[in-house]
Structures are given as structure tokens and as C-alpha cells.
Amino acid sequence: MALDMDWVRAAQANTSAIERRAATIGTRRSLKKEHQAAWLLKAITMIDLTTLAGDDTPGRVRRLCAKARQPVREDILAALGVEGITTGAVCVYHEMVPTAVAALKGTGIPVAAVSTGFPAGLSPYKLRLAEIGESVRAGASEIDIVISRRHVLTGDWQALFDEVREMRAECGDAHMKAILATGELGSLRNVARASLVAMMAGADFIKTSTGKESVNATLPVSLVMMRAIRDYHERTGYRVGYKPAGGISKAKDSLIYLSLLKDELGDAWLSPHLFRFGASSLLGDIERQLEHHVTGHYSASYRHAMG
């Protein structure tokens, strides 16, 4: 859609009220036993299993893809009476896209590539756009782009809109997740406005963080972004997805985020088509909690290796 500056300028954020609401989320829901296990299995299907390290190797990526295909040990799934669970996607750097695509062939698990000069987004603009096309041609069906934070910090919303719109065009049929790097945007009001602009420009998902900032996903930021998504849906009829990333490593945290999602956006968003966790260690903790549910014994991390 066209950039609606009246809508963008009207977006505000009452920080104290947002923080009060966020502080109550973990106290308003209590999931136990079978219900907790079911929600944790749901969370697994929404994980973008991620490796974004400088020392990534094809072997590491193949092991990660094997974990995405079988994220929970077979004996635990059998005890739960569940089969066919996979993660939502595997997320890698462009260089590892062909390896991941080959390892996931025939599974239906998408490969997501971080792009556009990730994580800083400060490489030459033409190269950032070209990187998107290269990843799509290599087989990535999802592209995680990073916005230029300076456009938000200087209030140049038209520049941000134009940038995200051009990146969306380069993605073609691939889904685009716009990373806002919320920890570097200065205020929750800026988060709200950047969320709206990214959605107006065609983002299929809005995502909190690269995972490389000093502050990544938080509940106040998530509340602001979810309400921007709700506002956008109410006005346009389009559902945009949400992806919190960075710092979500415990099973109990995933339950809190899913509770917030259900409260703010409803059951329609409880699907990997509209919600993802950007995480790696989160899966290991969920698997440990599921083993505890099945056996009654606490499980060591080495029993649930990532590869």
C-alpha cells in the first residue's frame, strides 16, 4: 500500500502502561502437565532453527537440518503419541543456503537466509539488494532483511518505506521478514512507527532483532509490535507475521510469548505461517522439558544435542 504518514504519525506508545502490561503476562497463565507439553510441541513447530556464526561449516548446517527434521527424540514423541513434528524453518547465512536446501530436500521445511548486509545493514545498497536475489536463486524461500536504523532514528519514514518496498520486490515469491533491530531504535514509539512502515511497504513478517544487538526480543517490544500488527489487520484485512528473535532460550519463555500472542492477536496467529521464534538453544530446553514430562526425571543437556 502507499505510505500513510497520518497513520504513522498517529502511532504512539505509553511506555509505563506497556511495561506494566508486559510484567503481568507471565503471571496470568499457568500451563501444566499435558497442556504444557502440547504448547511446547506447538512452539517447536514455530522455531526458525538458526546458526549464524562466523565458523559455520557445511557439516554443522547439515547437522542442524537433521535436527530440524527430527527435533525431538523418537522415544519421547512415541511416549507423547505424536509424530511428524518439525521446526518451522532453518535460518542460515547466504553461503550456507545451498547446503541447507539440499539437506532439507523433500521435507517441506523452508530455508531462511539472512540478507542485506546482516546484521548491521551498512553494506552498499545495490549489494544489499543483489544479496536478496542471490539467496532466492540459491533456493531460500524466506529472506530476513535488516532495515537501515538511521531512517528510523532521523524520522525519514519515506526512505524506510522505499527501502523495504524495493527489498520486497527483490524477494519475489519468497516471504520477507523485516528485522527492525528494536534495541537500537531509541523508543517504543519508534518501534511502533517502524513496524507500520515496514508492513505498509510489504513485509510478510516483522521481526524484533538480528540477535546480535545488546538488547534483543523483549515483552514490551513484542506487545508494541503485536498491536501494530493487529491495527494493520483491522484496517487493511491483511495478516502480517511476527518473529521475536534473540535471547529466547528457555521453554518457559516460549510459553509466555505464545500466551501474549494468543491474547493480543488470537488463534489465527498460532501457526508457523504467522509466528516464528528466532532461536537455537530454545529447542534443547524444550526437549529437556518434554523428557521430564514423559519420565518424571530431569534431563541433562547432553541428552539433547543439536547435532
Secondary structure, 3 states (H helix, E strand, C coil): CCCCHHHHHHCCCCHHHHHHHHHHHHHHCCCCHHHHHHHHHHHHCCEEEECCCCCCCHHHHHHHHHHHHCCCCHHHHHHHCCCCCCCCEEEEEHHHHHHHHHHCCCCCCCEEEECCCCCCCCCCHHHHHHHHHHHHHCCCCEEEEECCHHHHHCCCHHHHHHHHHHHHHHHCCCEEEEECCHHHCCCHHHHHHHHHHHHHCCCCEEECCCCCCCCCCCHHHHHHHHHHHHHHHHHHCCCCEEECECCCCCHHHHHHHHHHHHHHHCHHHCCCCCECEEECHHHHHHHHHHHHHHHCCCCCHHHHCCC
